[in-house]
C-alpha cells in the first residue's frame, strides 16, 4: 500500500514538470490551480512521498496513507469547487464531476479500509489473520 502511495505521489509531482507543450496540465486541473497554487500540491505530495519511504523503512504506514487520503480529499474538494464555478460561469457540460468522483471515492475506500483495520486491531484480531 505504501508503494502505491509513492507511485501516486510521484505521478502527481511529475504532472507539474515543465515540457515543451504550452499547456502541460489537464484543462480541468489548470482551473483548480487558479485558487490553490501548484507548488502547494507539489509540497503536499512530496511530503507524502517522504513519509511513505520513511514508513516503509520503519514498518509503519498510517501517516503516509492518511496524508494521501487527505490530499485526495482536498483534490476532490478542489474539483467540486471548480465544477461549481464552471457551471456558474460557462454552464453545464463540464467534466470535473468525473475527477470529483474519482478522488472522492478513492478517499472513501482507503479511509474505510483504515477504519476497518483499526477496528480489527482494537478487537485483538490481526489484519493478516
Buried (B, 14 or more C-beta within 10 A) or exposed (E): EBEEBBEBBBEBBEBBEEEEEEEEBEEBBEBBBEEBEBEEBBEBBBBBBBBBBBBBEEEEBEBBBBBBBBBBBBBBBBBBBBBEBBBEEEEEEBEBBEBBEBBBEBBBEBBEBBEEBEEBEEEEEEEEE
